[in-house]
């Protein structure tokens, strides 16, 4: 569907999408006004005005079951509105940041993590013991939890307490 979606985006034409939503395990049909395509974490996403829900939405292209370009012109959304929709919290689809995660990485992990960008507004410093302290803005825990868990024993969630508890709960469930 990439060719159809990208053509409609460039031509500023509406799209019909048959879309699978993983979180609800449901398929829907939508008419959208494509705004831009984003490549993020090995997947393409369509940022679009959804005429069915009357709001901006992000659609993973790997979940599009069918795409058809329609005759109608796409509704135009200002770039500032699009920018406010994505990229403000951790990851790109989380919305405005409401929390800041403070994470401490072992000196060994710091050698890799120090060159990673988790968020454009992150702050990092090397502690006297060689560990890396990383402060990352986020709004919802879902995406940042995945990145925290991939570091196993090489990371400590310093704060907020709610994020520490979420990691603890997930690790307990994994056992």
PASEBA-1860 file (N, C-alpha, C; in nm, 3 decimals):
! residues 175
1> XXXXXXXX> 0.081/-0.121/0.000/0.000/0.000/0.000/0.085/0.127/0.000 ~ 0.217/0.112/0.017/0.302/0.230/0.029/0.290/0.322/-0.091 ~ 0.289/0.265/-0.211/0.282/0.347/-0.331/0.152/0.427/-0.337 ~ 0.042/0.365/-0.306/-0.088/0.433/-0.308/-0.092/0.543/-0.202 ~ -0.047/0.511/-0.081/-0.051/0.608/0.029/0.042/0.726/0.000 ~ 0.162/0.698/-0.048/0.255/0.807/-0.075/0.208/0.893/-0.193 ~ 0.151/0.831/-0.294/0.097/0.907/-0.408/-0.016/0.998/-0.362 ~ -0.108/0.946/-0.282/-0.219/1.028/-0.232/-0.168/1.141/-0.142
9> XXXXXXXX> -0.065/1.113/-0.064/-0.009/1.216/0.023/0.051/1.329/-0.061 ~ 0.129/1.294/-0.161/0.192/1.395/-0.247/0.089/1.468/-0.334 ~ -0.015/1.397/-0.377/-0.117/1.457/-0.463/-0.222/1.533/-0.383 ~ -0.216/1.523/-0.248/-0.311/1.590/-0.158/-0.454/1.543/-0.186 ~ -0.469/1.408/-0.194/-0.599/1.346/-0.220/-0.638/1.258/-0.101 ~ -0.766/1.244/-0.080/-0.817/1.159/0.028/-0.791/1.012/-0.002 ~ -0.790/0.933/0.106/-0.768/0.789/0.097/-0.880/0.714/0.167 ~ -0.913/0.599/0.113/-0.995/0.501/0.183/-0.897/0.399/0.240
17> XXXXXXXX> -0.910/0.368/0.370/-0.826/0.267/0.434/-0.912/0.159/0.498 ~ -0.876/0.037/0.474/-0.925/-0.077/0.553/-0.810/-0.105/0.649 ~ -0.833/-0.080/0.779/-0.723/-0.073/0.876/-0.745/-0.169/0.992 ~ -0.637/-0.238/1.030/-0.639/-0.330/1.145/-0.577/-0.260/1.265 ~ -0.652/-0.251/1.374/-0.603/-0.190/1.498/-0.563/-0.301/1.594 ~ -0.433/-0.316/1.617/-0.382/-0.424/1.702/-0.433/-0.414/1.845 ~ -0.436/-0.293/1.900/-0.473/-0.277/2.041/-0.616/-0.324/2.068 ~ -0.704/-0.314/1.970/-0.843/-0.357/1.987/-0.872/-0.486/1.912
25> XXXXXXXX> -0.774/-0.538/1.837/-0.792/-0.657/1.754/-0.918/-0.642/1.668 ~ -0.925/-0.526/1.600/-1.044/-0.497/1.520/-1.004/-0.431/1.388 ~ -1.087/-0.454/1.286/-1.066/-0.390/1.157/-1.173/-0.283/1.137 ~ -1.131/-0.170/1.078/-1.223/-0.061/1.051/-1.200/-0.010/0.910 ~ -1.299/0.062/0.858/-1.285/0.130/0.731/-1.291/0.279/0.759 ~ -1.197/0.354/0.700/-1.187/0.496/0.727/-1.159/0.573/0.600 ~ -1.205/0.696/0.598/-1.164/0.792/0.496/-1.074/0.891/0.567 ~ -0.955/0.912/0.509/-0.857/1.000/0.573/-0.801/1.099/0.473
33> XXXXXXXX> -0.752/1.210/0.528/-0.678/1.309/0.449/-0.532/1.296/0.489 ~ -0.450/1.234/0.404/-0.309/1.212/0.439/-0.235/1.344/0.450 ~ -0.147/1.353/0.551/-0.069/1.475/0.574/0.079/1.452/0.548 ~ 0.135/1.348/0.610/0.276/1.316/0.587/0.305/1.173/0.630 ~ 0.413/1.121/0.574/0.462/0.988/0.607/0.584/1.002/0.697 ~ 0.594/0.913/0.795/0.705/0.916/0.890/0.764/0.776/0.898 ~ 0.895/0.767/0.889/0.964/0.639/0.907/1.021/0.640/1.048 ~ 0.976/0.546/1.131/1.014/0.544/1.272/1.027/0.400/1.319
41> XXXXXXXX> 1.142/0.368/1.374/1.167/0.235/1.429/1.130/0.123/1.332 ~ 1.185/0.132/1.213/1.170/0.029/1.109/1.029/0.012/1.057 ~ 0.947/0.115/1.066/0.812/0.107/1.012/0.770/0.242/0.959 ~ 0.680/0.241/0.861/0.623/0.363/0.805/0.489/0.391/0.871 ~ 0.465/0.519/0.900/0.340/0.564/0.960/0.283/0.677/0.876 ~ 0.152/0.680/0.864/0.082/0.786/0.796/0.016/0.874/0.901 ~ 0.050/1.001/0.898/-0.018/1.099/0.982/-0.130/1.155/0.896 ~ -0.254/1.145/0.945/-0.367/1.183/0.861/-0.482/1.237/0.945
49> XXXXXXXX> -0.563/1.321/0.882/-0.689/1.363/0.942/-0.788/1.251/0.914 ~ -0.843/1.192/1.019/-0.941/1.085/1.004/-1.081/1.147/1.002 ~ -1.149/1.133/0.889/-1.283/1.190/0.875/-1.385/1.110/0.955 ~ -1.353/0.985/0.988/-1.444/0.902/1.068/-1.447/0.946/1.214 ~ -1.329/0.980/1.269/-1.322/1.020/1.410/-1.310/1.171/1.429 ~ -1.294/1.245/1.319/-1.281/1.390/1.324/-1.163/1.437/1.407 ~ -1.048/1.370/1.386/-0.926/1.412/1.456/-0.804/1.356/1.384 ~ -0.688/1.410/1.421/-0.563/1.358/1.366/-0.536/1.221/1.423
57> XXXXXXXX> -0.487/1.133/1.338/-0.452/0.998/1.379/-0.323/0.956/1.309 ~ -0.256/0.859/1.367/-0.138/0.799/1.307/-0.171/0.654/1.274 ~ -0.139/0.614/1.151/-0.170/0.480/1.103/-0.042/0.408/1.064 ~ -0.017/0.291/1.122/0.098/0.209/1.083/0.066/0.147/0.947 ~ 0.154/0.169/0.851/0.125/0.117/0.717/0.121/-0.035/0.713 ~ 0.193/-0.101/0.805/0.188/-0.246/0.804/0.054/-0.300/0.855 ~ -0.034/-0.211/0.903/-0.167/-0.251/0.946/-0.275/-0.213/0.846 ~ -0.236/-0.153/0.736/-0.332/-0.117/0.632/-0.357/-0.242/0.546
65> XXXXXXXX> -0.482/-0.288/0.547/-0.518/-0.407/0.471/-0.551/-0.373/0.325 ~ -0.603/-0.250/0.306/-0.636/-0.203/0.171/-0.629/-0.051/0.172 ~ -0.580/0.007/0.063/-0.575/0.152/0.047/-0.619/0.186/-0.094 ~ -0.710/0.285/-0.105/-0.754/0.333/-0.235/-0.755/0.486/-0.234 ~ -0.699/0.545/-0.337/-0.702/0.690/-0.349/-0.841/0.731/-0.397 ~ -0.894/0.834/-0.332/-1.028/0.884/-0.367/-1.016/1.013/-0.448 ~ -1.128/1.057/-0.503/-1.127/1.177/-0.588/-1.120/1.307/-0.509 ~ -1.168/1.307/-0.387/-1.176/1.432/-0.311/-1.041/1.482/-0.263
73> XXXXXXXX> -1.030/1.614/-0.249/-0.905/1.672/-0.199/-0.887/1.644/-0.050 ~ -0.763/1.631/-0.009/-0.733/1.609/0.133/-0.755/1.738/0.211 ~ -0.804/1.724/0.330/-0.815/1.839/0.421/-0.673/1.876/0.462 ~ -0.641/2.004/0.455/-0.507/2.051/0.488/-0.499/2.087/0.637 ~ -0.397/2.036/0.702/-0.372/2.065/0.843/-0.240/2.140/0.852 ~ -0.238/2.247/0.932/-0.117/2.328/0.946/-0.003/2.246/1.006 ~ 0.119/2.276/0.961/0.238/2.204/1.008/0.253/2.213/1.159 ~ 0.222/2.327/1.217/0.235/2.343/1.363/0.141/2.249/1.438
81> XXXXXXXX> 0.022/2.229/1.383/-0.075/2.137/1.445/-0.024/1.994/1.434 ~ 0.031/1.959/1.318/0.088/1.825/1.300/0.204/1.803/1.395 ~ 0.291/1.902/1.408/0.406/1.889/1.497/0.363/1.871/1.642 ~ 0.255/1.938/1.680/0.205/1.924/1.817/0.145/1.786/1.840 ~ 0.096/1.723/1.733/0.033/1.591/1.745/0.135/1.481/1.772 ~ 0.251/1.489/1.711/0.354/1.387/1.731/0.484/1.452/1.775 ~ 0.570/1.372/1.834/0.704/1.418/1.865/0.721/1.496/1.993 ~ 0.614/1.518/2.068/0.626/1.599/2.188/0.664/1.515/2.311
89> XXXXXXXX> 0.616/1.393/2.318/0.649/1.307/2.430/0.752/1.205/2.388 ~ 0.777/1.107/2.472/0.872/1.004/2.434/0.818/0.930/2.315 ~ 0.905/0.891/2.224/0.860/0.830/2.101/0.800/0.936/2.012 ~ 0.712/0.901/1.924/0.655/1.002/1.837/0.503/1.010/1.844 ~ 0.438/0.916/1.909/0.293/0.916/1.908/0.233/0.933/2.047 ~ 0.307/0.988/2.136/0.261/0.991/2.274/0.191/1.120/2.315 ~ 0.206/1.226/2.239/0.147/1.353/2.277/0.241/1.432/2.366 ~ 0.195/1.545/2.418/0.281/1.631/2.500/0.335/1.559/2.624
97> XXXXXXXX> 0.459/1.584/2.656/0.523/1.520/2.772/0.458/1.570/2.901 ~ 0.433/1.476/2.992/0.377/1.511/3.122/0.467/1.467/3.236 ~ 0.566/1.384/3.205/0.659/1.330/3.305/0.800/1.333/3.248 ~ 0.897/1.319/3.337/1.036/1.302/3.295/1.092/1.179/3.364 ~ 1.137/1.083/3.285/1.200/0.963/3.339/1.346/0.996/3.367 ~ 1.394/0.958/3.485/1.535/0.968/3.517/1.588/0.826/3.524 ~ 1.680/0.794/3.433/1.732/0.658/3.418/1.882/0.658/3.440 ~ 1.932/0.557/3.510/2.075/0.544/3.532/2.122/0.414/3.468
105> XXXXXXXX> 2.222/0.426/3.380/2.279/0.311/3.310/2.416/0.278/3.366 ~ 2.449/0.149/3.371/2.581/0.106/3.417/2.688/0.169/3.327 ~ 2.811/0.179/3.376/2.918/0.232/3.291/2.933/0.155/3.160 ~ 2.913/0.024/3.162/2.925/-0.055/3.040/2.816/-0.016/2.940 ~ 2.692/-0.008/2.986/2.581/0.029/2.898/2.593/0.174/2.852 ~ 2.652/0.258/2.936/2.667/0.401/2.903/2.744/0.421/2.773 ~ 2.836/0.333/2.743/2.916/0.347/2.620/2.829/0.341/2.495 ~ 2.718/0.267/2.501/2.626/0.258/2.387/2.516/0.364/2.398
113> XXXXXXXX> 2.456/0.373/2.515/2.340/0.459/2.532/2.375/0.607/2.516 ~ 2.497/0.644/2.548/2.536/0.786/2.540/2.526/0.841/2.398 ~ 2.529/0.755/2.297/2.518/0.803/2.159/2.377/0.787/2.102 ~ 2.283/0.738/2.182/2.146/0.720/2.136/2.062/0.844/2.165 ~ 1.968/0.870/2.077/1.871/0.975/2.104/1.737/0.911/2.134 ~ 1.696/0.919/2.259/1.567/0.867/2.299/1.460/0.972/2.276 ~ 1.499/1.099/2.286/1.407/1.211/2.270/1.488/1.335/2.239 ~ 1.438/1.423/2.151/1.515/1.543/2.115/1.547/1.635/2.234
121> XXXXXXXX> 1.466/1.628/2.339/1.488/1.716/2.455/1.547/1.642/2.574 ~ 1.608/1.527/2.549/1.670/1.452/2.659/1.790/1.528/2.714 ~ 1.822/1.498/2.839/1.940/1.555/2.904/2.018/1.438/2.960 ~ 2.149/1.438/2.937/2.229/1.328/2.990/2.358/1.382/3.052 ~ 2.408/1.306/3.148/2.536/1.340/3.211/2.602/1.211/3.257 ~ 2.733/1.214/3.258/2.810/1.101/3.309/2.837/1.128/3.457 ~ 2.801/1.033/3.541/2.823/1.044/3.685/2.969/1.011/3.716 ~ 3.018/1.050/3.834/3.157/1.023/3.870/3.196/0.875/3.862
129> XXXXXXXX> 3.100/0.784/3.883/3.131/0.640/3.878/3.130/0.585/3.735 ~ 3.106/0.672/3.634/3.104/0.629/3.494/2.966/0.591/3.443 ~ 2.866/0.589/3.532/2.730/0.558/3.487/2.673/0.679/3.413 ~ 2.573/0.653/3.332/2.507/0.758/3.256/2.371/0.784/3.316 ~ 2.342/0.910/3.346/2.210/0.949/3.393/2.140/1.019/3.276 ~ 2.027/0.964/3.237/1.952/1.013/3.123/1.815/1.059/3.170 ~ 1.779/1.183/3.135/1.646/1.236/3.166/1.569/1.246/3.036 ~ 1.453/1.179/3.031/1.375/1.167/2.908/1.230/1.208/2.934
137> XXXXXXXX> 1.181/1.310/2.860/1.039/1.345/2.873/0.951/1.238/2.809 ~ 0.835/1.214/2.869/0.739/1.119/2.811/0.600/1.152/2.861 ~ 0.500/1.095/2.795/0.363/1.117/2.840/0.297/0.986/2.881 ~ 0.308/0.883/2.797/0.252/0.752/2.832/0.367/0.654/2.848 ~ 0.351/0.560/2.939/0.460/0.469/2.972/0.486/0.361/2.869 ~ 0.390/0.328/2.788/0.396/0.208/2.703/0.527/0.196/2.625 ~ 0.562/0.299/2.549/0.679/0.288/2.463/0.810/0.294/2.541 ~ 0.819/0.381/2.639/0.944/0.393/2.714/0.970/0.267/2.797
145> XXXXXXXX> 0.863/0.200/2.840/0.881/0.076/2.915/0.953/-0.030/2.831 ~ 0.920/-0.038/2.704/0.986/-0.136/2.616/1.136/-0.109/2.609 ~ 1.174/0.018/2.598/1.316/0.051/2.589/1.387/0.029/2.722 ~ 1.321/0.056/2.831/1.380/0.031/2.962/1.405/-0.118/2.980 ~ 1.306/-0.200/2.950/1.317/-0.344/2.971/1.424/-0.409/2.885 ~ 1.453/-0.354/2.768/1.555/-0.415/2.682/1.695/-0.401/2.741 ~ 1.711/-0.315/2.840/1.843/-0.297/2.902/1.864/-0.384/3.026 ~ 1.761/-0.458/3.065/1.775/-0.554/3.175/1.844/-0.496/3.297
153> XXXXXXXX> 1.947/-0.565/3.347/2.012/-0.521/3.471/2.107/-0.401/3.452 ~ 2.120/-0.351/3.330/2.210/-0.238/3.305/2.142/-0.103/3.321 ~ 2.018/-0.103/3.370/1.944/0.023/3.386/1.871/0.023/3.520 ~ 1.866/0.141/3.580/1.784/0.163/3.699/1.692/0.279/3.671 ~ 1.563/0.262/3.699/1.469/0.372/3.689/1.476/0.447/3.821 ~ 1.531/0.566/3.817/1.546/0.648/3.939/1.413/0.713/3.974 ~ 1.345/0.767/3.874/1.215/0.831/3.896/1.144/0.847/3.763 ~ 1.013/0.868/3.765/0.922/0.880/3.878/0.888/0.743/3.938
161> XXXXXXXX> 0.835/0.744/4.055/0.801/0.620/4.125/0.702/0.536/4.046 ~ 0.607/0.602/3.978/0.507/0.526/3.900/0.573/0.446/3.789 ~ 0.680/0.498/3.729/0.752/0.425/3.625/0.831/0.310/3.687 ~ 0.891/0.333/3.803/0.962/0.226/3.873/0.867/0.111/3.904 ~ 0.748/0.144/3.952/0.649/0.042/3.986/0.603/-0.035/3.861 ~ 0.587/0.036/3.751/0.544/-0.030/3.627/0.650/-0.130/3.581 ~ 0.778/-0.091/3.588/0.887/-0.184/3.551/0.888/-0.304/3.644 ~ 0.874/-0.281/3.772/0.872/-0.389/3.871/0.757/-0.486/3.842
169> XXXXXXX> 0.640/-0.433/3.813/0.523/-0.517/3.785/0.548/-0.603/3.660 ~ 0.600/-0.540/3.555/0.625/-0.616/3.432/0.731/-0.724/3.451 ~ 0.834/-0.694/3.526/0.939/-0.795/3.550/0.885/-0.910/3.635 ~ 0.801/-0.879/3.731/0.738/-0.982/3.813/0.648/-1.071/3.727 ~ 0.571/-1.009/3.638/0.485/-1.085/3.548/0.567/-1.172/3.453 ~ 0.683/-1.123/3.413/0.769/-1.200/3.323/0.821/-1.326/3.391 ~ 0.843/-1.319/3.521/0.889/-1.437/3.595/0.782/-1.545/3.598
END
